[in-house]
Amino acid sequence: MTAAATSVQLVPVESIERKIFLIRGCKVMLDSDLAELYRVPTKVLNQAVRRNIARFPADFMFQLNAGEMENWRSQIVTSNPAAKMGVRHRPYAFTELGVANALVRAQE
């Protein structure tokens, strides 16, 4: 096993499952959670997506509307009182295809 292979830290499945939400009938991860998994700032992830927006059609990602954002905020506050709620922009939600596509873009 190489030194690079030993430095990889796996993320527990339970940790990932807690970051999956059901929005618009789709299982999604929000941009901030996806950025955390890839160990990049959310702003960097969103900039990369905007630069490659043609590669992220509606079935890959969408931006939460005002009602969805309020519902999401109420769920987070209920389940995690210590959650940071200083979100200024409506987050992007990535479907399973969008998560996989973001991974490919992050590795390019």
Order of alpha helices (4+ residues) and beta strands (2+ residues): alpha-alpha-beta-beta-alpha-alpha-beta-alpha-beta-alpha
